[in-house]
Amino acid sequence: MYDQLRILEKMVLDIKKQYQLVSAELNSLKQQPMTDPKELVALKTKLDSSYNERDGAKKQLSDLDKRYQNLAEAHHMIGEEQDNLQKQISQLQQKNNELQQQNNELKQQYSDIKQQNNDLRKKNELAAERTQVVLKRLTRIDQAES
């Protein structure tokens, strides 16, 4: 048993030595980290690449924002123009209705005048016939007197 305790004690001492060596190496590495130049270059390249991607994304976002602003402004202008055109359509429809009403009134006046013209023509024909009758009678009277 005593031998086993010595073996264990020796193992514990070995483990302590190994722990101290590893601890010292770890402290040394913490003090002066070893840098792999290839890894450093790769990390710098990756960092630059991520900066470029970020800048590209910012530019893309800025471009999209400008495009959105332009589209929003165009949409607003189209809305205003559409409102103006709608007002013009309403005004033109109202004017068209007024003109149709005026046209119907003029058609009625034309129809009335045409009817009056026909009535006057008939009266004129009747007057002309009566005048012919009166002239014939006067001619007979003149012939009878002469």
C-alpha positions as CSV (number, residue, x, y, z in Angstrom):
1,M,0.0,0.0,0.0
2,Y,2.8,2.2,0.9
3,D,4.2,1.7,-2.6
4,Q,0.9,2.6,-4.1
5,L,0.9,5.8,-2.2
6,R,4.4,6.6,-3.4
7,I,3.3,5.9,-7.0
8,L,0.3,8.2,-6.5
9,E,2.5,10.9,-4.9
10,K,4.9,10.6,-7.8
11,M,2.0,10.8,-10.3
12,V,0.6,13.9,-8.5
13,L,4.1,15.5,-8.5
14,D,4.4,14.8,-12.3
15,I,0.9,16.2,-12.9
16,K,1.9,19.3,-10.9
17,K,5.1,19.7,-12.9
18,Q,3.2,19.3,-16.1
19,Y,0.5,21.8,-14.9
20,Q,3.2,24.3,-14.0
21,L,4.9,23.9,-17.4
22,V,1.6,24.3,-19.3
23,S,0.6,27.2,-17.1
24,A,4.0,28.9,-17.7
25,E,3.6,28.3,-21.5
26,L,0.1,29.7,-21.4
27,N,1.2,32.8,-19.5
28,S,4.0,33.2,-22.0
29,L,1.6,32.9,-24.9
30,K,-0.7,35.4,-23.2
31,Q,2.1,37.8,-22.9
32,Q,3.4,37.4,-26.5
33,P,0.9,35.7,-28.7
34,M,2.4,34.0,-31.6
35,T,0.9,35.2,-34.9
36,D,0.8,33.2,-38.0
37,P,1.5,35.7,-40.9
38,K,-0.6,33.7,-43.3
39,E,-3.5,33.6,-40.9
40,L,-3.1,37.3,-40.2
41,V,-3.1,38.2,-43.9
42,A,-6.2,35.9,-44.4
43,L,-8.0,37.7,-41.5
44,K,-7.0,41.1,-42.8
45,T,-8.3,40.1,-46.3
46,K,-11.5,38.8,-44.8
47,L,-11.9,42.1,-42.7
48,D,-11.3,44.2,-45.9
49,S,-13.7,42.0,-47.8
50,S,-16.4,42.5,-45.1
51,Y,-15.8,46.3,-45.1
52,N,-16.2,46.3,-48.9
53,E,-19.4,44.2,-48.6
54,R,-20.7,46.6,-45.9
55,D,-19.9,49.6,-48.1
56,G,-21.5,48.0,-51.1
57,A,-24.6,47.2,-49.0
58,K,-24.7,50.8,-47.7
59,K,-24.4,52.1,-51.3
60,Q,-27.1,49.7,-52.4
61,L,-29.3,50.8,-49.5
62,S,-28.7,54.4,-50.4
63,D,-29.5,53.8,-54.0
64,L,-32.7,51.9,-53.1
65,D,-33.7,54.7,-50.7
66,K,-33.2,57.3,-53.5
67,R,-35.2,55.1,-55.9
68,Y,-37.9,54.7,-53.3
69,Q,-38.0,58.5,-52.7
70,N,-38.2,59.1,-56.5
71,L,-41.0,56.5,-56.8
72,A,-42.9,58.0,-53.9
73,E,-42.6,61.5,-55.4
74,A,-43.7,60.2,-58.8
75,H,-46.6,58.4,-57.2
76,H,-47.6,61.6,-55.4
77,M,-47.3,63.6,-58.6
78,I,-49.3,60.9,-60.5
79,G,-51.9,61.1,-57.8
80,E,-52.2,64.9,-58.1
81,E,-52.3,64.6,-61.9
82,Q,-55.0,62.0,-61.6
83,D,-57.0,64.2,-59.3
84,N,-56.6,67.1,-61.8
85,L,-57.6,64.9,-64.7
86,Q,-60.6,63.6,-62.7
87,K,-61.7,67.2,-62.1
88,Q,-61.3,68.0,-65.8
89,I,-63.3,64.9,-66.7
90,S,-66.1,66.0,-64.3
91,Q,-66.0,69.5,-65.7
92,L,-66.0,68.2,-69.3
93,Q,-68.9,65.9,-68.5
94,Q,-70.8,68.8,-66.9
95,K,-70.1,70.9,-70.0
96,N,-71.1,68.0,-72.3
97,N,-74.4,67.7,-70.4
98,E,-75.0,71.5,-70.7
99,L,-74.1,71.4,-74.4
100,Q,-76.4,68.4,-75.0
101,Q,-79.2,70.2,-73.2
102,Q,-78.5,73.3,-75.3
103,N,-78.4,71.1,-78.4
104,N,-81.8,69.6,-77.5
105,E,-83.2,73.1,-76.9
106,L,-81.9,74.2,-80.3
107,K,-83.3,71.1,-82.0
108,Q,-86.7,71.9,-80.4
109,Q,-86.4,75.5,-81.6
110,Y,-85.5,74.3,-85.1
111,S,-88.4,72.0,-85.0
112,D,-90.7,74.8,-83.9
113,I,-89.3,77.1,-86.6
114,K,-89.7,74.4,-89.2
115,Q,-93.3,73.9,-88.2
116,Q,-93.9,77.7,-88.2
117,N,-92.3,77.8,-91.7
118,N,-94.6,75.0,-92.9
119,D,-97.6,76.8,-91.4
120,L,-96.6,80.1,-93.0
121,R,-96.0,78.3,-96.4
122,K,-99.4,76.9,-96.3
123,K,-100.9,80.3,-95.4
124,N,-98.8,81.8,-98.2
125,E,-100.1,79.2,-100.7
126,L,-103.7,79.8,-99.5
127,A,-103.2,83.5,-99.8
128,A,-101.7,83.1,-103.3
129,E,-104.7,80.9,-104.3
130,R,-107.2,83.5,-102.9
131,T,-105.3,86.2,-104.6
132,Q,-105.6,84.3,-107.9
133,V,-109.3,83.9,-107.3
134,V,-109.7,87.6,-106.5
135,L,-107.7,88.5,-109.6
136,K,-109.8,86.3,-111.8
137,R,-113.0,87.8,-110.4
138,L,-111.6,91.3,-110.8
139,T,-110.6,90.4,-114.4
140,R,-114.2,89.2,-115.0
141,I,-115.6,92.3,-113.5
142,D,-113.4,94.4,-115.7
143,Q,-114.3,92.4,-118.7
144,A,-117.9,92.7,-117.9
145,E,-117.7,96.4,-117.5
146,S,-115.9,97.0,-120.6
